[in-house]
Amino acid sequence: MSITYLEAIRAAQAHALSVDPRVFLYGQDIGEFGGAFKATKNLSLEFPGRVLDSPLSEDAIVGVAIGAAIEGMRPIIEMQFADFSTCGFNQIVNNAATLFYRTAVSCPIIIRLPSGGTAGGGPFHSQSIEAIYAHYPGLIVMTPATVEDAYSMLLEAVVIDDPVIFCEHKFLYYHLKAKSLPTEAVPACQARLARQGRDATIVTYSAMLYESLAAAEELTRDGYEIEVVDLRCIKPLDTDAVLASVARTGRLLCVGEAWPWGGVSAELVARVASEGYELLDAPPQRLNAKETPVPFHPNLWSFHRPTATAIASALRRLIDL
C-alpha cells in the first residue's frame, strides 16, 4: 500500500471539501474528466456541485475565485499547467495579492500550479515560474517536495487567509510515493533539514531536492558530507534555517530548476551575502537551468536542468575554492 504525490494532493482536496463547506474546486476539465493530471478524479461524484468546470480563461477563473473569497468561500483553483497561469496574471498579482492591503478584506484562494519540467514537455508545459509570484507582496508561494508535504501543506494553505500559489511538480506526480499520509506536519513556512553534513550546504526545493540528495550521496565517495536544506516554501523564505546551515558548513550552493535571473537562488545568495557574510569560507554559488526556453527533446531537456552530476561538479568546485 502506497500513495503517490498526486494522490496526496487529491486526498488533501477531498479532506478539505469534507470538513469545510466553504471549499470548492474550480478549473478547466476538473469535474467529470478529473483534470489534466487527474488530481480531482471522482471528486465531482463525491462532492456534487462543488467541483466545477470553468471556461477556458485563466483570467476568468482567478476572477471568480477572488469574488467567491470576498463572499466568504475558500476556493481551490487548478491551472492545467503553471505556464498558463500568466494568462490570469493581472487577477493574481494586481487583484488577489493586493486585496487585503487595499480593502482589509482577506482573499483566501489557492492557485494550484502543475509546475516544472518533464521529458518532452517543451517550452509551454515545463516552466518553473514560482519566483515571478514570489516577487509580489501579498502572495504566499509553496513548493512541496514530498508526498507528506503535498498533503499537509495544501491543507494548511486552505486555512490561510492570504492567496497561496501552490507549486506542485509534475515530475513528482507519479514518481514519488509514501507509505501513508501524515498525521502531523511541520508549518509550511519552516525549511526542513533533508540531510546533515559538515563540508557544504545545498539549499533547494521541489524536484531539485532529489537531484541534490543524489549529488550529496555521490560526494560521500570523495569523503565529503554535504548538508541539504529543503526550503518547502519560498515565500516566506526561512532565512534563519539557511543561515544556520551555512554556519555549520561555511559553504553554500543554491540549486533551482528555474532560470537564474532574479530567481530564488539569486535571492538566497543575496540574503546570505548580506546577513551571513562572516559565516562563509567561500563565495556562495548557484546552479539553475540554462537561460533558454525549455527544450522539447528529452536529451536536451536533461542537459537544460540541473542534474545530480552537474550539482556534484558544482559542489567539487565550491569545496576547492
Solvent accessible surface area in square Angstrom, and as a share of the most:
residue,aa,sasa,rsa
1,M,218,0.97
2,S,51,0.33
3,I,23,0.12
4,T,18,0.11
5,Y,0,0.00
6,L,5,0.03
7,E,64,0.29
8,A,0,0.00
9,I,0,0.00
10,R,52,0.19
11,A,29,0.22
12,A,0,0.00
13,Q,1,0.01
14,A,22,0.17
15,H,81,0.36
16,A,2,0.02
17,L,2,0.01
18,S,72,0.47
19,V,94,0.54
20,D,18,0.10
21,P,111,0.69
22,R,101,0.37
23,V,0,0.00
24,F,21,0.09
25,L,1,0.00
26,Y,21,0.08
27,G,0,0.00
28,Q,10,0.04
29,D,65,0.34
30,I,1,0.00
31,G,4,0.04
32,E,171,0.77
33,F,122,0.51
34,G,1,0.01
35,G,0,0.00
36,A,39,0.30
37,F,38,0.16
38,K,70,0.29
39,A,2,0.02
40,T,1,0.00
41,K,99,0.42
42,N,85,0.44
43,L,6,0.03
44,S,25,0.16
45,L,143,0.71
46,E,110,0.49
47,F,24,0.10
48,P,102,0.64
49,G,63,0.61
50,R,60,0.22
51,V,10,0.06
52,L,70,0.35
53,D,82,0.42
54,S,16,0.10
55,P,75,0.47
56,L,149,0.74
57,S,38,0.24
58,E,18,0.08
59,D,61,0.32
60,A,38,0.29
61,I,1,0.00
62,V,0,0.00
63,G,23,0.22
64,V,71,0.41
65,A,0,0.00
66,I,14,0.07
67,G,34,0.33
68,A,18,0.14
69,A,6,0.04
70,I,77,0.39
71,E,144,0.64
72,G,38,0.36
73,M,68,0.30
74,R,29,0.10
75,P,1,0.00
76,I,3,0.01
77,I,0,0.00
78,E,7,0.03
79,M,1,0.00
80,Q,36,0.16
81,F,34,0.14
82,A,0,0.00
83,D,12,0.06
84,F,57,0.24
85,S,0,0.00
86,T,66,0.39
87,C,86,0.52
88,G,0,0.00
89,F,58,0.24
90,N,81,0.42
91,Q,35,0.16
92,I,0,0.00
93,V,5,0.03
94,N,82,0.42
95,N,48,0.25
96,A,1,0.01
97,A,9,0.07
98,T,40,0.23
99,L,12,0.06
100,F,114,0.47
101,Y,202,0.77
102,R,129,0.47
103,T,65,0.38
104,A,77,0.60
105,V,60,0.34
106,S,38,0.24
107,C,2,0.01
108,P,12,0.07
109,I,1,0.00
110,I,4,0.02
111,I,0,0.00
112,R,2,0.01
113,L,1,0.00
114,P,2,0.01
115,S,6,0.04
116,G,0,0.00
117,G,1,0.01
118,T,39,0.23
119,A,60,0.47
120,G,41,0.39
121,G,14,0.14
122,G,0,0.00
123,P,32,0.20
124,F,136,0.57
125,H,62,0.28
126,S,3,0.02
127,Q,39,0.17
128,S,15,0.10
129,I,8,0.04
130,E,6,0.03
131,A,22,0.17
132,I,72,0.36
133,Y,0,0.00
134,A,19,0.14
135,H,143,0.64
136,Y,63,0.24
137,P,107,0.67
138,G,37,0.35
139,L,4,0.02
140,I,29,0.14
141,V,0,0.00
142,M,2,0.01
143,T,1,0.01
144,P,0,0.00
145,A,0,0.00
146,T,20,0.12
147,V,3,0.02
148,E,70,0.31
149,D,13,0.07
150,A,0,0.00
151,Y,28,0.11
152,S,15,0.10
153,M,1,0.00
154,L,0,0.00
155,L,38,0.19
156,E,53,0.24
157,A,2,0.02
158,V,9,0.05
159,V,104,0.60
160,I,36,0.18
161,D,68,0.35
162,D,58,0.30
163,P,5,0.03
164,V,0,0.00
165,I,0,0.00
166,F,0,0.00
167,C,5,0.03
168,E,0,0.00
169,H,6,0.03
170,K,12,0.05
171,F,62,0.26
172,L,6,0.03
173,Y,1,0.00
174,Y,125,0.48
175,H,128,0.57
176,L,30,0.15
177,K,127,0.54
178,A,15,0.12
179,K,178,0.75
180,S,72,0.47
181,L,53,0.27
182,P,31,0.20
183,T,139,0.81
184,E,152,0.68
185,A,64,0.50
186,V,73,0.42
187,P,62,0.39
188,A,3,0.02
189,C,62,0.37
190,Q,83,0.37
191,A,17,0.13
192,R,85,0.31
193,L,70,0.35
194,A,28,0.22
195,R,52,0.19
196,Q,139,0.62
197,G,17,0.16
198,R,144,0.53
199,D,33,0.17
200,A,0,0.00
201,T,0,0.00
202,I,0,0.00
203,V,1,0.00
204,T,0,0.00
205,Y,11,0.04
206,S,15,0.10
207,A,4,0.03
208,M,1,0.00
209,L,1,0.01
210,Y,71,0.27
211,E,37,0.17
212,S,0,0.00
213,L,48,0.24
214,A,50,0.38
215,A,0,0.00
216,A,0,0.00
217,E,93,0.42
218,E,40,0.18
219,L,0,0.00
220,T,41,0.24
221,R,185,0.68
222,D,67,0.35
223,G,47,0.45
224,Y,67,0.26
225,E,58,0.26
226,I,0,0.00
227,E,2,0.01
228,V,0,0.00
229,V,4,0.02
230,D,0,0.00
231,L,0,0.00
232,R,3,0.01
233,C,2,0.01
234,I,7,0.04
235,K,57,0.24
236,P,67,0.42
237,L,21,0.11
238,D,29,0.15
239,T,17,0.10
240,D,113,0.59
241,A,29,0.23
242,V,1,0.00
243,L,29,0.14
244,A,45,0.35
245,S,0,0.00
246,V,0,0.00
247,A,61,0.47
248,R,127,0.46
249,T,11,0.06
250,G,4,0.03
251,R,43,0.16
252,L,0,0.00
253,L,1,0.00
254,C,0,0.00
255,V,2,0.01
256,G,1,0.01
257,E,23,0.10
258,A,8,0.06
259,W,75,0.26
260,P,28,0.17
261,W,209,0.73
262,G,56,0.54
263,G,6,0.06
264,V,11,0.06
265,S,4,0.02
266,A,28,0.22
267,E,76,0.34
268,L,4,0.02
269,V,33,0.19
270,A,56,0.43
271,R,70,0.26
272,V,0,0.00
273,A,40,0.31
274,S,89,0.58
275,E,101,0.45
276,G,0,0.00
277,Y,159,0.60
278,E,136,0.61
279,L,53,0.26
280,L,28,0.14
281,D,102,0.53
282,A,9,0.07
283,P,82,0.52
284,P,28,0.18
285,Q,64,0.28
286,R,107,0.39
287,L,37,0.18
288,N,17,0.09
289,A,5,0.04
290,K,88,0.37
291,E,106,0.47
292,T,69,0.40
293,P,100,0.63
294,V,13,0.08
295,P,27,0.17
296,F,126,0.52
297,H,95,0.42
298,P,64,0.40
299,N,108,0.55
300,L,105,0.52
301,W,20,0.07
302,S,49,0.32
303,F,140,0.58
304,H,9,0.04
305,R,18,0.07
306,P,3,0.02
307,T,36,0.21
308,A,21,0.16
309,T,96,0.56
310,A,39,0.30
311,I,0,0.00
312,A,0,0.00
313,S,41,0.26
314,A,8,0.07
315,L,0,0.00
316,R,84,0.31
317,R,145,0.53
318,L,0,0.00
319,I,27,0.14
320,D,116,0.60
321,L,105,0.52
